[in-house]
Amino acid sequence: MSKTHACGKYTKAIHAGQSIDPLYGAVSVPIYQTSTFAFLSAEDGAAKFAGEVKGYKYTRLGNPTVNALEQCVAELENGHGGLATASGMAAISTVYMTFLSAGSHIVSTGSVYGPSRIVIEKQFSRFGVEYSYIDTSDLSNIEKSIKSNTKMLYIETPANPTLAITDIAACAAIAKKHGIVLVVDNTFMGPCFQRPIELGADVVVHSLTKSLNGHSDVVAGMIVTKNAELYKKIQAVHYQMGGTIDPNQAWLVLRGIKTLPLRVEKSAQNAMEIAEFLKSHPAVTSVAYPGLKSHPQHELAKKQMSGFGSMITFEVKGGIKAGKAVMNGVKLAALAVSLGGIESLIQHPASMTHAGVSKKDREDAGITDGLIRYSVGCEDASDIIADLGQALEKIK
Ligand SMILES: *Cc1c(COP(=O)(O)O)cnc(C)c1O
């Protein structure tokens, strides 16, 4: 058991998986920027490949810097082990590849991160994988969708951009009853506020690109499993498929994680203030934030999350034109997709990410023309509110 196993999240974020470098005493984990590792002898190489002796062989099959990151995130999630990947999508695709075969069926949250759904509909379907995309925040939909060939229940909570919440513990009970694997995309909340494995999930996936790295300068992903059996199963696929993270990227994420609890707490505190401000603003017709009592699943949010996150979506009066006016009016927030960074980002799906989707399909997914998504950063809440306030004045 690691020395930080029983520690709190602040300690884990700084120390888990990381120890003083035995060679020179470096306090920061060294970046082992190497593709391959020399063996001490022919016998040593043979023993390492046979798995009789522990040791690194080739970076696709493990690297000390990458391993430090994997242990750190696994401990933060209270899971058995982690597998770091080149992107969040590499993590998700590897998990799909592990559990889905020709004739398998997956049940998943309809409003998952777009590519998580598209890769099933466009690629895995070519190999005979069947799918049902449903509103998993209503548990009865899940029971109705499970078939004899269902192998995976895949959920994302809170969902994007509606921030609808799915009951993780209830999903774990359903998955257990049917003998299927429960996978949770925990990118939105992160391990400081939500730990799906503690609630019964089998596998957690992350885009480390978002709050874990937190500085909008790396693309990376992670898979965490609840036990050794699942870890070994996914590890084999990961090593063969090759969605390996680069050691330098792994180190950047490891550094970002050191301040993860501090950043997510500050941004969640900001988000609460901003949500209250938006709620009382005359140009805003609705605000979705799990921390607001008006959120339809506020009670469930309180039960399974220990914070409410940094994502707010709100609706302005005046449709596309008003949405664009706010985009062009803000000065502090950058107009960009992605989320969870230390800096605030703003996005207008109807004119940006979802402009190519028909108005009807957008509305079916809960994306109205005046909907704005705000990823709250760690600036002063008063500055963000002042910026949003002056941008909302631009709506005429
Ligand atoms: C960004 C994101 C992903 C994909 O991660 P990449 O690092 O961009 O590949 C998956 N799920 C969620 C919820 C995300 O926000």
The ligand as an ORCA input file, in Angstrom:
! r2SCAN-3c Opt
* xyz 0 1
  C     -12.867     16.816    -23.477
  C     -13.675     15.657    -23.036
  C     -13.398     14.359    -23.509
  C     -12.339     14.067    -24.544
  O     -11.056     14.344    -24.095
  P      -9.829     14.736    -25.088
  O      -8.718     14.889    -24.121
  O     -10.214     15.963    -25.809
  O      -9.654     13.575    -26.015
  C     -14.171     13.327    -23.016
  N     -15.167     13.540    -22.129
  C     -15.462     14.762    -21.673
  C     -16.573     14.939    -20.703
  C     -14.737     15.869    -22.109
  O     -15.057     17.090    -21.662
*
